[in-house]
Amino acid sequence: MRLPYLDAARGVALVLMVVNHTARYWAVDELTRWPLIYLTTSAAGPAFLWLVGFVLPLSYRVAPHPMRRAVVRAAGLFAAGYVVNLILWPQQPLLGSNVLHTIGVAVLVAALVCPWLERPHRRYALAAAGVVLYASFVLCFESISAWVDAHPVVGWLAFYDFPLWPWLGLVFLGLAFGAAAADIRDPSARATFYGRLGWIAAALATGALVAEWWWPVSPRLTFSYDLLMTNHWIPQGASVAWVLGWSLGSVAVCFQLIERRGLALRPLVVLGRAALFLYVVHHVLVVTLGQRALGVSLRSWSLYWLATALLLVALVALAVGWATLRRGRRPAAADTVDLSAAA
Protein backbone atom coordinates (compact mmCIF):
# COMPACT_ATOMS: atom_id res chain seq x y z
CA MET A 1 0.00 0.00 0.00
CA ARG A 2 1.48 3.32 -1.05
CA LEU A 3 0.92 6.31 1.18
CA PRO A 4 0.95 9.45 -0.98
CA TYR A 5 1.43 11.85 1.92
CA LEU A 6 4.69 10.11 2.88
CA ASP A 7 5.84 10.14 -0.75
CA ALA A 8 5.04 13.87 -0.84
CA ALA A 9 7.02 14.51 2.36
CA ARG A 10 9.96 12.72 0.79
CA GLY A 11 9.45 14.83 -2.34
CA VAL A 12 9.64 18.00 -0.25
CA ALA A 13 12.93 16.78 1.27
CA LEU A 14 14.29 16.07 -2.21
CA VAL A 15 13.34 19.55 -3.46
CA LEU A 16 15.11 21.13 -0.50
CA MET A 17 18.19 18.96 -1.13
CA VAL A 18 18.30 20.09 -4.76
CA VAL A 19 18.01 23.73 -3.65
CA ASN A 20 20.79 23.14 -1.14
CA HIS A 21 23.13 21.69 -3.74
CA THR A 22 22.42 24.28 -6.43
CA ALA A 23 23.11 26.98 -3.82
CA ARG A 24 26.40 25.29 -2.90
CA TYR A 25 27.63 24.56 -6.43
CA TRP A 26 25.98 27.16 -8.68
CA ALA A 27 25.55 30.36 -6.65
CA VAL A 28 28.48 32.68 -5.93
CA ASP A 29 29.36 33.78 -2.39
CA GLU A 30 28.37 37.37 -3.17
CA LEU A 31 24.69 36.29 -3.13
CA THR A 32 24.87 35.71 0.66
CA ARG A 33 23.79 32.14 0.08
CA TRP A 34 24.66 30.66 3.47
CA PRO A 35 21.32 31.30 5.22
CA LEU A 36 19.61 29.37 2.40
CA ILE A 37 22.19 26.58 2.65
CA TYR A 38 21.73 26.42 6.43
CA LEU A 39 17.93 26.20 6.26
CA THR A 40 17.92 23.55 3.54
CA THR A 41 20.72 21.52 5.14
CA SER A 42 18.81 21.32 8.40
CA ALA A 43 15.56 20.40 6.63
CA ALA A 44 16.56 18.02 3.81
CA GLY A 45 19.00 15.27 4.86
CA PRO A 46 17.58 14.86 8.40
CA ALA A 47 14.05 14.62 6.99
CA PHE A 48 15.12 11.66 4.86
CA LEU A 49 16.50 9.90 7.94
CA TRP A 50 13.38 10.64 9.95
CA LEU A 51 11.16 9.33 7.14
CA VAL A 52 13.21 6.15 6.89
CA GLY A 53 12.43 5.39 10.52
CA PHE A 54 8.82 6.53 10.28
CA VAL A 55 7.87 4.46 7.21
CA LEU A 56 9.76 1.23 7.82
CA PRO A 57 7.35 -0.08 10.53
CA LEU A 58 4.51 0.41 8.05
CA SER A 59 6.32 -1.30 5.18
CA TYR A 60 7.64 -4.08 7.45
CA ARG A 61 4.11 -5.22 8.22
CA VAL A 62 3.10 -5.64 4.58
CA ALA A 63 6.38 -7.04 3.17
CA PRO A 64 6.15 -10.82 2.56
CA HIS A 65 9.84 -11.36 3.43
CA PRO A 66 10.91 -8.23 5.35
CA MET A 67 14.44 -9.32 6.31
CA ARG A 68 15.30 -10.50 2.81
CA ARG A 69 13.86 -7.29 1.38
CA ALA A 70 15.88 -5.23 3.88
CA VAL A 71 19.16 -6.92 2.91
CA VAL A 72 18.53 -6.34 -0.79
CA ARG A 73 17.52 -2.73 -0.18
CA ALA A 74 20.54 -2.03 2.04
CA ALA A 75 22.92 -3.48 -0.56
CA GLY A 76 21.41 -1.19 -3.20
CA LEU A 77 21.74 1.82 -0.93
CA PHE A 78 25.38 1.07 -0.15
CA ALA A 79 26.16 0.70 -3.85
CA ALA A 80 24.35 3.95 -4.66
CA GLY A 81 26.27 5.70 -1.88
CA TYR A 82 29.60 4.81 -3.44
CA VAL A 83 28.32 5.83 -6.88
CA VAL A 84 27.64 9.28 -5.40
CA ASN A 85 31.17 9.32 -3.95
CA LEU A 86 32.54 8.52 -7.40
CA ILE A 87 30.51 11.35 -8.93
CA LEU A 88 31.73 13.85 -6.32
CA TRP A 89 35.36 12.69 -6.24
CA PRO A 90 37.87 14.31 -5.65
CA GLN A 91 35.74 16.79 -3.65
CA GLN A 92 34.53 13.85 -1.58
CA PRO A 93 36.65 10.79 -0.68
CA LEU A 94 35.79 7.56 -2.47
CA LEU A 95 35.60 5.69 0.85
CA GLY A 96 33.61 8.37 2.65
CA SER A 97 30.35 7.45 4.33
CA ASN A 98 27.29 9.46 3.34
CA VAL A 99 23.59 9.61 4.06
CA LEU A 100 22.81 6.60 1.82
CA HIS A 101 25.15 4.39 3.83
CA THR A 102 23.50 5.50 7.05
CA ILE A 103 20.07 4.79 5.56
CA GLY A 104 21.27 1.34 4.44
CA VAL A 105 22.32 0.42 7.97
CA ALA A 106 19.06 1.89 9.30
CA VAL A 107 17.06 -0.40 7.00
CA LEU A 108 18.85 -3.45 8.43
CA VAL A 109 18.46 -2.24 12.02
CA ALA A 110 14.78 -1.54 11.47
CA ALA A 111 14.17 -5.07 10.16
CA LEU A 112 15.54 -6.38 13.46
CA VAL A 113 13.81 -3.85 15.68
CA CYS A 114 10.33 -3.62 14.10
CA PRO A 115 9.02 -6.94 15.51
CA TRP A 116 9.97 -5.66 18.96
CA LEU A 117 7.92 -2.44 18.65
CA GLU A 118 4.43 -3.90 19.03
CA ARG A 119 4.13 -2.69 22.64
CA PRO A 120 3.99 1.06 23.46
CA HIS A 121 6.55 0.94 26.28
CA ARG A 122 9.11 -0.49 23.87
CA ARG A 123 8.56 2.44 21.52
CA TYR A 124 9.21 4.84 24.39
CA ALA A 125 12.39 2.91 25.17
CA LEU A 126 13.56 3.15 21.55
CA ALA A 127 12.78 6.88 21.41
CA ALA A 128 14.74 7.37 24.64
CA ALA A 129 17.62 5.36 23.15
CA GLY A 130 17.59 7.68 20.15
CA VAL A 131 17.85 10.74 22.38
CA VAL A 132 20.66 9.18 24.42
CA LEU A 133 22.52 8.15 21.27
CA TYR A 134 22.46 11.69 19.90
CA ALA A 135 23.18 13.42 23.21
CA SER A 136 26.12 11.12 23.97
CA PHE A 137 27.76 12.11 20.69
CA VAL A 138 27.41 15.82 21.48
CA LEU A 139 28.82 15.30 24.98
CA CYS A 140 31.75 13.24 23.69
CA PHE A 141 32.35 15.38 20.61
CA GLU A 142 35.80 16.68 21.56
CA SER A 143 37.26 13.24 22.22
CA ILE A 144 35.58 11.74 19.12
CA SER A 145 36.87 14.58 16.97
CA ALA A 146 40.41 14.07 18.26
CA TRP A 147 40.19 10.33 17.56
CA VAL A 148 38.91 10.92 14.01
CA ASP A 149 41.74 13.40 13.36
CA ALA A 150 44.23 10.73 14.41
CA HIS A 151 42.56 8.04 12.24
CA PRO A 152 41.53 9.80 9.02
CA VAL A 153 40.72 6.67 6.96
CA VAL A 154 38.42 5.29 9.66
CA GLY A 155 37.01 8.80 9.98
CA TRP A 156 36.07 8.77 6.30
CA LEU A 157 34.50 5.32 6.59
CA ALA A 158 32.51 5.98 9.76
CA PHE A 159 32.16 9.73 10.35
CA TYR A 160 32.30 11.52 7.03
CA ASP A 161 28.73 12.69 6.27
CA PHE A 162 25.60 11.89 8.33
CA PRO A 163 27.47 9.24 10.37
CA LEU A 164 25.55 6.49 12.19
CA TRP A 165 26.57 8.01 15.50
CA PRO A 166 24.70 10.30 16.12
CA TRP A 167 22.22 10.24 13.18
CA LEU A 168 20.85 6.77 13.94
CA GLY A 169 19.25 8.47 16.94
CA LEU A 170 16.93 10.38 14.60
CA VAL A 171 16.03 7.12 12.83
CA PHE A 172 15.15 5.57 16.21
CA LEU A 173 12.76 8.44 16.91
CA GLY A 174 11.19 7.93 13.50
CA LEU A 175 10.81 4.19 14.17
CA ALA A 176 9.05 4.85 17.47
CA PHE A 177 6.61 7.35 15.97
CA GLY A 178 6.10 5.22 12.85
CA ALA A 179 5.29 2.11 14.89
CA ALA A 180 2.67 4.12 16.78
CA ALA A 181 1.20 5.39 13.49
CA ALA A 182 1.09 1.86 12.06
CA ASP A 183 -1.24 0.75 14.88
CA ILE A 184 -3.87 3.41 14.17
CA ARG A 185 -6.79 2.14 12.11
CA ASP A 186 -9.53 4.66 12.86
CA PRO A 187 -9.43 7.71 10.49
CA SER A 188 -10.37 10.11 13.26
CA ALA A 189 -7.64 8.80 15.56
CA ARG A 190 -5.17 9.00 12.68
CA ALA A 191 -6.07 12.64 12.07
CA THR A 192 -5.62 13.35 15.78
CA PHE A 193 -2.20 11.67 15.77
CA TYR A 194 -0.91 13.73 12.84
CA GLY A 195 -2.46 16.87 14.27
CA ARG A 196 -0.44 16.34 17.44
CA LEU A 197 2.68 15.81 15.34
CA GLY A 198 1.99 19.19 13.76
CA TRP A 199 1.62 20.94 17.11
CA ILE A 200 4.84 19.37 18.41
CA ALA A 201 6.60 20.48 15.24
CA ALA A 202 5.27 24.03 15.60
CA ALA A 203 6.48 24.21 19.22
CA LEU A 204 9.95 22.97 18.29
CA ALA A 205 10.28 25.34 15.33
CA THR A 206 9.08 28.27 17.46
CA GLY A 207 11.65 27.41 20.11
CA ALA A 208 14.40 27.36 17.49
CA LEU A 209 13.34 30.76 16.13
CA VAL A 210 13.15 32.25 19.62
CA ALA A 211 16.67 30.97 20.34
CA GLU A 212 17.88 32.52 17.07
CA TRP A 213 16.35 35.87 18.11
CA TRP A 214 17.40 35.71 21.78
CA TRP A 215 21.03 34.66 21.22
CA PRO A 216 21.82 36.19 17.84
CA VAL A 217 25.00 35.54 15.93
CA SER A 218 26.30 37.40 12.93
CA PRO A 219 25.49 36.47 10.27
CA ARG A 220 22.15 34.98 11.27
CA LEU A 221 20.92 31.54 10.19
CA THR A 222 24.36 30.00 9.93
CA PHE A 223 26.10 27.00 11.48
CA SER A 224 27.77 29.05 14.22
CA TYR A 225 26.29 27.07 17.12
CA ASP A 226 26.70 23.67 15.51
CA LEU A 227 29.47 21.08 15.40
CA LEU A 228 31.74 20.05 12.53
CA MET A 229 33.03 16.52 12.06
CA THR A 230 35.23 15.86 8.98
CA ASN A 231 34.05 19.29 7.84
CA HIS A 232 30.42 18.16 7.89
CA TRP A 233 27.54 19.48 9.95
CA ILE A 234 26.26 18.00 13.22
CA PRO A 235 23.47 20.10 14.79
CA GLN A 236 23.25 20.92 18.44
CA GLY A 237 21.07 23.18 20.58
CA ALA A 238 18.47 25.17 18.66
CA SER A 239 19.42 23.50 15.39
CA VAL A 240 18.27 20.14 16.79
CA ALA A 241 14.88 21.67 17.59
CA TRP A 242 14.65 23.01 14.04
CA VAL A 243 15.58 19.61 12.57
CA LEU A 244 12.94 17.80 14.63
CA GLY A 245 10.35 20.49 14.01
CA TRP A 246 10.80 20.31 10.25
CA SER A 247 10.91 16.48 10.17
CA LEU A 248 7.68 16.05 12.13
CA GLY A 249 6.01 19.04 10.52
CA SER A 250 6.59 17.96 6.91
CA VAL A 251 4.79 14.65 7.53
CA ALA A 252 1.96 16.33 9.43
CA VAL A 253 1.39 19.01 6.78
CA CYS A 254 1.50 16.54 3.87
CA PHE A 255 -1.01 14.31 5.69
CA GLN A 256 -3.31 17.27 6.24
CA LEU A 257 -3.12 18.47 2.63
CA ILE A 258 -3.48 15.07 0.95
CA GLU A 259 -5.56 12.94 3.32
CA ARG A 260 -7.75 15.65 4.85
CA ARG A 261 -7.95 18.30 2.13
CA GLY A 262 -7.81 15.98 -0.86
CA LEU A 263 -4.96 17.76 -2.65
CA ALA A 264 -2.99 15.49 -4.97
CA LEU A 265 0.42 17.26 -4.76
CA ARG A 266 1.30 15.05 -7.71
CA PRO A 267 4.75 16.51 -8.54
CA LEU A 268 5.95 16.01 -4.96
CA VAL A 269 4.55 12.47 -4.84
CA VAL A 270 6.29 11.62 -8.11
CA LEU A 271 9.59 13.01 -6.84
CA GLY A 272 9.27 11.14 -3.56
CA ARG A 273 8.65 7.80 -5.23
CA ALA A 274 11.84 8.14 -7.28
CA ALA A 275 13.90 9.65 -4.47
CA LEU A 276 16.87 7.26 -4.58
CA PHE A 277 17.20 7.43 -8.37
CA LEU A 278 16.91 11.24 -8.34
CA TYR A 279 19.33 11.58 -5.43
CA VAL A 280 22.05 10.01 -7.57
CA VAL A 281 21.03 11.68 -10.86
CA HIS A 282 20.79 15.21 -9.49
CA HIS A 283 24.45 15.02 -8.40
CA VAL A 284 25.38 14.30 -12.02
CA LEU A 285 23.29 17.24 -13.24
CA VAL A 286 24.37 19.72 -10.57
CA VAL A 287 28.04 18.82 -10.11
CA THR A 288 29.31 16.90 -13.14
CA LEU A 289 27.32 18.77 -15.79
CA GLY A 290 26.52 22.12 -14.17
CA GLN A 291 29.59 22.98 -12.13
CA ARG A 292 32.40 21.04 -13.83
CA ALA A 293 31.40 20.78 -17.51
CA LEU A 294 29.46 24.04 -17.96
CA GLY A 295 31.08 26.09 -15.19
CA VAL A 296 27.74 27.43 -13.95
CA SER A 297 28.32 30.44 -11.68
CA LEU A 298 25.15 32.41 -11.01
CA ARG A 299 25.47 35.99 -9.78
CA SER A 300 21.81 36.96 -9.36
CA TRP A 301 19.00 35.41 -7.37
CA SER A 302 16.60 35.59 -10.31
CA LEU A 303 18.92 33.49 -12.48
CA TYR A 304 19.58 31.11 -9.60
CA TRP A 305 15.89 30.45 -8.93
CA LEU A 306 15.13 30.13 -12.65
CA ALA A 307 17.92 27.57 -13.12
CA THR A 308 16.86 25.64 -10.02
CA ALA A 309 13.21 25.63 -11.09
CA LEU A 310 14.13 24.30 -14.55
CA LEU A 311 16.24 21.59 -12.92
CA LEU A 312 13.32 20.56 -10.71
CA VAL A 313 11.00 20.37 -13.73
CA ALA A 314 13.57 18.14 -15.44
CA LEU A 315 13.76 15.92 -12.34
CA VAL A 316 9.96 15.52 -12.28
CA ALA A 317 10.09 14.43 -15.95
CA LEU A 318 12.89 11.97 -15.15
CA ALA A 319 10.89 10.63 -12.20
CA VAL A 320 7.88 9.98 -14.45
CA GLY A 321 10.09 8.15 -16.94
CA TRP A 322 11.74 6.15 -14.18
CA ALA A 323 8.34 5.11 -12.77
CA THR A 324 7.18 4.04 -16.22
CA LEU A 325 10.33 1.98 -16.72
CA ARG A 326 9.99 0.27 -13.34
CA ARG A 327 6.34 -0.60 -13.97
CA GLY A 328 7.37 -2.24 -17.20
CA ARG A 329 10.03 -4.36 -15.49
CA ARG A 330 8.17 -5.49 -12.35
CA PRO A 331 4.88 -7.29 -11.68
CA ALA A 332 2.08 -4.92 -10.75
CA ALA A 333 1.75 -6.53 -7.32
CA ALA A 334 5.23 -5.36 -6.38
CA ASP A 335 4.04 -1.75 -6.32
CA THR A 336 1.70 -2.49 -3.43
CA VAL A 337 4.53 -2.67 -0.91
CA ASP A 338 5.81 0.78 0.03
CA LEU A 339 9.48 0.19 0.73
CA SER A 340 10.71 3.18 -1.24
CA ALA A 341 10.91 5.18 1.95
CA ALA A 342 14.30 3.67 2.55
CA ALA A 343 15.70 6.51 0.47
N, C-alpha and C positions, 0 to 999 in steps of 0.2 A: 504494500500500500504506500503510495507516494503521498507526501504531505506538502502541498504547495507552499504553505507559509514558511516551512523550514527551508525549502529550496530558495524562496525569495530572500530570506535572511542571509543565506549563503551568497546569493547574488549581490546583495548590498555589500557584504564583506569583500567580494571580488572587485566590485566597482571602486571601493575605497582603496584597495590594494593597487589597482591600476593607477588611480590618481596619485597615490603615494610614489609609485615608481616613475611616472612621467614627471612629477615634480622633482624627484632626485636626479633623473638622467637627462631631462629635456629643458628644464627651466634654469636660467642663470641665477647666481646668488643675488644680483641686484634687485630681483623681484621680491625679496624678503620672503622666501618660500618656506622657511623653517616652521612657522606656526602651522601651515598646511601639512607639512610632513609630520609634525608632532601629532596633530589630531588624527590623521589617517593611520599613522603607525599604531597608535594606542587603540584604534577601533577596528582595524582590519585583521592582522594576524591573530591577536587574542580571540577575536570573534570566531575564527575558524576552529581554534582549539576548544573553545566553549561549546560550539555546535557539535564537534566530534563527540564530546562526552554526552551532550544532551540527546542526540539522536540514536546513539548506539544501543541503549536499552530498548528503544522502540524497534529497531531493525533486528536486534538479537532475537526477539520473541517471534518474529515471522520468518526468519531464515531457517531453511530445512537442515542445514549443517553449519551452524554458526562458527564453530572453531575452524573448520576447514576454510570457510569463506573468509575468516579473519586472517588466516595465514596467507592466503592468496592475495588479499587486499593489501596487507602489510608489505609483502614482497614487491608488489607494483608500486607502492608509495616510496619504498626505499630506492627502487630503480629510478623512479621519476625524480627523486631528490638529487641523485648524482647526475642525472641529465641536466638539471638546473645548474648544478655546480659547473658542469662542463661548458654550458652556455655562458656563464658569468666569469669563468676563468680568463685571465689571471686576477681579476678583481676579487674573486672569492676562491679560497683553496679547494682543490678537487676533493679532498678528504673531509671538508668541513660539514658538520651537521647543519641541517636547516629545518624549517617548520615541517616539511614533509616526512623527515625521519622521525621527528617527535610524534607526529600523527600516526605513523606506522606502528611505533611502539604502543601508543595509546590504544590502537585498534586491538592489539594482542592482549594488552592488560584488561581492556573492557570485556573481551570474550571470557576471561577468567573470572572477572569480578561480577558481571551481570547476574549470573545465577544466585549470587549471594545477596542481591539487593532487593529481594522480595519483601523483606520486613522493614518498616519505617526506621527503627532504631539503627539498623545497619547503614541506611542512607545518611543518617546524621553522623554516624561514625566515619563514613567515607568523606563527607563534607569537612568534618573536623580534621581528618588526615590531610586533605587538600590544603587547608589553611596552615596547618603545622608545617607541611612540606615547603610551602612558599615562604612562610615567616622564617624558617630555619635557614634558608638560603640567604635571606637579607641579613640576618644576624651574623652569619658566618662569612659574609661576603669578602671581607678583607683577607682572611686566611685562604679562602677558595681562590681568590684572584691571584694571590702570591703563588699558590700551587700551580695554577694554570700558566702563569708567566714562566715558571721553572720547567714546565712540561708542555711545550707548545703543540706538539703533534697530538697528544692526548687532548689538549685543549680544543684543537680543531675538531676532533672526532666527537667530543662529548659536550663542549660548551660554546660552540661557535655562534649559532643563531637559533633562538627559541630552544634552549637546551632542556632536556627532560627535568632536571632540577634547576629551576623551580617550576617550569611551565606545566608539568604533569599535575600540579596542584589545581590549576584551572580546569583541566580535564576531569579531575575527581569531582569538583563542584558541579560540572555539567552532568556527569554520570548520576550524581545524587538527585539533582533536579529532574533529569530526564526519566529516571526510574519512577519518580513520583508522578510525572506526567503520564507515563505509560499505563499507570493503574486507573486513570480517570476515564470512565466510560460515559458518564452523564454529561450532555452538552452544557448544561448550566454550570455544573461544577468545573468543567474545563474552562469555561469563560471566566469563572471566578479565579481559578489558578493563574491564568495568564494575566488577568487584571492585577493580581497581587505582584506578579513579576514586574509589571509595568510600574507600579508604585514604588517597589524596592529600587528599581533602576532609576526612577526620578529622584529619589532621596539620595542615592549614591552620586549621581551626576551633579545634583545641587551642592552636595558637600564638597565635591571636587572644585566646582566653580567658586564657592565661598573661600576655600583654601587658596585658590589662585588670586582672589581679590584681597584676602587678608594678609597673606605673606607674599607680596609680589616680587618677582625677579625681573630683571631687564636683560634681554627682551622677554616679553610674556609668551606663554604657550610654547615653551621649549623644554628640553630634557634636563634642565638645571638641577632638579631635585632627584633625578633618577640615577640608576647605576649603569655602569658600562662593563661588560665582560667580553673580551676579544673584540672590542670596539662595537659591540652590539648592545641594544637597549634592554634593560631590566627595570620595570617600573617599581617604585616604592611610594609610600605615602599617598598623596592625593591622586597620583597617576593610577594607583591600583583601584581606587574608587571609581575613577573615570572608565577604566577598562571593564570593571564589573558592571557598571551602570550601562555602558554601551552594549555589552554582550547580552545581558538580560533584556534590555530595552528593545533591541532589534528584533528578538523573537516575539516579544509581547506585541509590538506595533504591527509586525507582519501578520500575526494571528488575528489581531483586531481588524486589519484592513481586508484580509482575504476571507477569513472564516466568518466574521461578524458583519462586515460591510459588503461582502460579495465582490470586491475588486479583484481582477485577475492578476494584475502586476506581471503580465506575461513576460516582458523582457527580463525582469529580475529572476523569475522562475527558470527561464531558459538558461540564463547565465549560471545559476546555482546548480543546475543538473549537469552541467559540463565543467564544473569548477576545476577539477584536477587537470583535464585537458587544457583549459584556458590558462591555468596557472603556469604551465610550462610554455605554452605558445606565446603568451603576452611578454615573457622575457625575451623571446626571439625578436618580437616586433619592436619592443621598447629599447632593448640594449643592442642586440646584434644588428638589426636593421636601422633603427632610429639613431642611436647614439654613435655606433661605430662606423656603419656603412655610409649613412647620410649626414652624420655630424650635426644632428638637430640641436640647436641652441636657441631657445625662444626667449625673447627679451621684452615681451609684453604679455599681460595677463589675457588679453583677448585672443591672441594667437595660441597661447597655451591651452585655454579652455576649448577653443575650436579644435585643435589637434587632438586633445584628449577625448572630446566628444566623438570625433570621427573614428578614433581607435575603438571606443566602446561600441559604436555601431558595427564596426567590422567584427568585433568579438561576438556580438549577438548573432551575426550572420554565420560565423564559424561554428557557434554553438548549435544553431539549427542544423547545419550540415553534419556536424558530429553526431547529433541525436538521430538524424535520418540514417546515417551509416551504421550506427549501433543497432537500430531496430532491424536493419536488413541482415545483420550478422548474428542476432540472438533470437531465441524463441520469445514469443510475446509474453509468456508467463514470467520470464526473468525480470521484466520491468515492474512486477508487482512488489518486489522486495526492495525497500529503500535503503540501500547500503551506500549510496553515493555520498552520504554525509561524512564519510571518512576523509574527505578532502574537499 
